[in-house]
């Protein structure tokens, strides 16, 4: 089942709205076993809609169109499609009843333009919309299917799930595409690709797809099989190989994130954590607490941005600060140790570095960061050298700290 | 200048990544005065890339392509475009130098696949990428322009702003669009629109465009004139009217942000600031320090996430905590006062609230937040009621705190 997704709307073209509909449809259709071959974003113009439908029908089995079904003047999809499929519009009673009820329930007057939303193409299957006033439409012509849905996300998703997917599954006897994604941190995409070069050949030779999906500081590896879950175990074994080869870098699967993963590990072990931050200035604490229920394991933090506060709040040695500087192994260790006591926690992470873009020297360039980790068993520190983008350096420091903590917890 | 935006990547088609690049490009090209006529999302396949470039070139003046320029096996855009424009690849020394420096600076080994990223089409303009290893490319054929950029957002944006927009402005003489944007915080878009209804009519009657551009917690108002800077003063007067009507809400212009604005105000007055945070858990501190040189005015923070730390670190009254709860005016005031002393600063902001989604009660629903502000002149607190989305509640609290501080500083 080859699918083309067409998103109608000027607000999408000029970037006022991000096209989350197309992404959602892509995910769901892929999970169904369909194949999205192309995505098109076009203007609310009859001419563009007509030529796009023509083109899309010739290249695919199913065309899914979102947008242009509201009650205002821009909303011409319905009229254009009726013309394309050579069918008249007539009032569809069930839809008119739905629309009437919708307005009565909200104590709002029903307008002529809303009544006209019940005027629908005679020769198509009407797809009920339980979340709004614009009905969806399913047209068929020469074995090709064209589906038209409202652009409002929760309305589109409702109709897709209740009316479209069941019909597509039946019509195309669909076998789901199977994907599994592994997440890595702390290793660059090209270095990872080179390290996994032989492994990659084996994966592809087995007929699977492999994609590297980079994000700042994170590289995702996705293996795909067109044969559904049959190859699940084989694929999971391939990914386990990666995890066993790079246990410090591989941190999770699918849509997991580091804060959630370390949260689970801390909760499992009934441990409390705090942070002492300088260059990350609260982002590490903020990320840890982005998980609901973080108060079960997160106590708090001391953000000692200035050297004065490092001395006053953490009782750090003035001499060590003078001798080694704030961005040093000695200070990272002292910060973590001091935080462990003052916050009365089981684990304390510290960060000190030069986020940039200013502040670097030849000895200590921008992007140099020390991360400290203190527990009752002792304290250690690791050195990192990032780039010159302030925001990225801070983000990379946070990810590196969380991933290091994860690895230490599970080892 | 008609533009088609082509986004290459299977991860986009299957919805693993949302297409924020296309939205950003749409916004920027529109601001430039260009016209986005269509958006296409296609697979990483040579055949698809070739036919799409062919189609796009016939329908537009400029084709902007993102994606497919990384160092792994999926990344074939460069080879495909070289073939389309009938040009060989050869090592581009400046790019090779850049790539080498990039890896040396990060203490990482340079791989063959990275060296190959410097093999670029001979007959095109190389667009320098200062943020990564994949250079951008600008091809011209029969008056049509095809631009190829990496898919990684900060790399793409960097090259667009530094290399592409200046060239497009010059080539298409795009100087006639004039925009001025004012930024508001703490007032909803529909409420703002209603308040400014008459004003809006006057603006439009003068032939200007007006757009409300919402972002979480911030509403931007942009006035546009197609006549260039001729109407600059008139437009600025219109925006001053808004500022004078809503001085608490209007905080800045264009691309300013609150951290940078309060940073300037603090620096001007030689004031030091610290924060005591509970529900925002470091995000307020992190935002303040997102500005390079923040160490001139930011001392540090105490993130007292648990009540235990509120008592131990801040010396908050156990009885007040028991009686009023952590999320109360009394505690917000005490947190700010205590922070002022312990951090030894001129200004201390405190935050305490229920970020959600759990933790709400009938008395204190999810989204309830108190913000405290202490100076040598005294301490005050303000109450806010946000929604039920954790991330948005935290973000809204930070923006509200910064904007309140801004207003207090300038009054």
Interface residues (C-beta under 8 A of the other chain):
Chain A: X7 X12 X13 X14 X15 X16 X17 X18 X19 X20 X22 X23 X24 X25 X26 X27 X28 X30 X36 X37 X38 X39 X40 X41 X42 X43 X48 X179 X181 X188 X189 X190 X191 X193 X194 X200 X211 X212 X213 X214 X216 X220 X222 X275 X277 X280 X281 X282 X283 X284 X285 X286 X288 X289 X290 X292 X293 X294 X295 X298 X299 X300 X301 X302 X303 X304 X305 X306 X308 X309 X312 X313 X342 X343 X344 X356 X357 X358 X365 X367 X385 X386 X387 X389 X390 X391 X392 X394
Chain B: X7 X10 X11 X12 X13 X14 X15 X16 X17 X18 X19 X20 X22 X23 X24 X25 X26 X27 X28 X30 X36 X37 X38 X39 X40 X41 X42 X43 X48 X70 X71 X72 X73 X74 X105 X106 X107 X108 X109 X111 X112 X113 X114 X131 X152 X154 X211 X213 X275 X277 X280 X281 X282 X283 X284 X285 X286 X288 X289 X290 X292 X293 X294 X295 X298 X299 X300 X301 X302 X303 X304 X305 X306 X308 X309 X312 X313 X342 X343 X344 X356 X357 X358 X390 X391 X394
